[in-house]
Amino acid sequence: MFKKVLFFVSFLLVLFAIGFVGNVTKLSFENNFLPIKKAEEVKIFFVGDVMLSRQIGKIIDSKDDTKFPFELIAPYLNTADLVVANLENPVSLRGKNVGSIYSFRANPKVLEGLKFANINFVSLANNHIWDYGREAFFDTMSYLASSSIGFAGIGADFAEASRPYLWQKNGIKFAFVSFTSLAPNFLLAKDSQPSVLSAEAENVTKVIKEIKQSLPEYFIVAIFHWGEEYKTIHNLSQENLAKVAVLSGAKLVIGHHPHVIQDVGEYDGVPIVYSLGNFVFDQNFSEETSKGMVFEVVFGKNGIIKTSTTTVHFNKNFQSYLLSE
């Protein structure tokens, strides 16, 4: 009798063990192969002033290499989904210098270098866009469009200059709009033809609010060409305009023009980058002008996930590069 009971108990223990192992195996299998969905993200790099004329244009011509200014930095830039820059020169073979000795114009072939560097959107609302007059102004828009490089801040009229550049990836949508008050006055009025989008507070409010109303699902990035050259701290005018942009609906504010890096701030939780400094520019006369900042932003569907900054320098040939760790 005892042996029968012992056999029965042993049999039950074996069945339990088989069942337990089976359950463990099943749970382990499900955990190993259960798909884990990551949140969609978009990484955008914002870089400073890019000027491909003057000494840099001569170097490009001498080497017959439009990629040369970006050769050292391109691998890093291509880790982003999009790189945004301020293009500090018209691109054209036409026009007449209507400015000063500090007037720029680059051969349209330089746009190949921008594409190589993953710079697929440029801000054009700046003080050099009219350096070679009407013909070069319109040529710039035409060459950028034919190269599939987006732009904002200028147009045939005010409505076109106010139109944001729309871009999206992974279901995350962006509207880039570009302002300045540093262009010639006859280009900044609302009835100007052609037109550069003016950074007057009333104008900034109107344009950004209209974008927010018509495109509520888009993250609005407001780009400003502003401030005082070679000043490393932003001024009150920049700060006030940044606040106007944020209150109107901008989710990120980016600045250029001083040719040096300025401070990074925030208002109502929105990052404000007052000046990114130079990125590709033949201004190696000081330590401050020989470097720039890249503002790296990772966006998710609900807004900015994280930001970081990287400093870039340029060598005697004005090539941007990262310092080795």
C-alpha positions, 0 to 999 in steps of 0.5 A: 500500500505504501509503495502505491501511495509513493508511486502516485505522489511521485507521478503527480510531482512529475506532472507538476514539474512538466507543467511548470517547465512548460509554463516557464518555456512558454513565458520565456518564448513570449518575452523574447519575441514580443515586439517592442515599439519605440517612440518615433523620433526626428533629429535636427541639427541647427548650424550657423552662418554658411558663406561660400563666396570670397576666400572660400569660393576661391578655394572651392574653385582652385580645388574644383571640389564643392564638397571641400568646405564640408569634407571633415564635418559631413559624416557627423552632419549626416547622422541627423535627419535634417541640417538647417543653416543660414545661407549668407550669400545669394547663389547666382552667376548674374547681378551687380554688386549693390552693396559694399566690399563685404558683398557675397555671391557664390557659384550655384555649383556650391549647392552640391556641397550643401547637399553633401553635408545634409543641409537641406533647408536654409534661412535666407532672410539676412543682410546679404541676400540682396548683395547682387540685386534682383537677378541674383535674388531670384536666381537663388530661389530658383537654384535652391528649388531645382536642387531640392533644398528648402528655404524660407524668409524671402519671396516674390512678395510678402505672402511668399516670404511669409510662407513657411517651409514645411517638412516632415518625417516619421509623422512629425511635422515642422514649419520653418519661418525666417525673419530679419530686419537687417535687409534693405528697408525697401525689401521689408515692407508688406507691399515689397516686391520682391520681399524679405520677411521683417522681424518687427514684433507685430509682423512676427506675431501675425505670421506665426499665429497664422501658421499655428492656426492653419497648421496646428499639428506642425511644430513651428521653428522661428529663425531670426537674423538679428543681434549685434556682430561679435557680441557674445551676449544677446541684447534686449531686442533679441530677447523681446522678439524671442518672447514674442515668437514663443507667445505666438506659438513657436516651439523653438527659436534659432538665431544667427548674424553676430558671427560668434556664439551667444548664450542659450536661454529659454522662455516658457519652456521653449529653447532660445538659441541667440546665435550659433556663430559661424559654421563655414566662413572665412573669418579666422581673425579671432578665436570667437569667429573661428568656431560655431555651435551646432544645436542638436534637437531630438523631437518626438510626437509631443515635442522636444525630447532633448537638446544638446550642443556641439562646438565646431572649429575651422582650420586654415582652409575654413573647413569645419571640424570637430575636436577629437575626444 
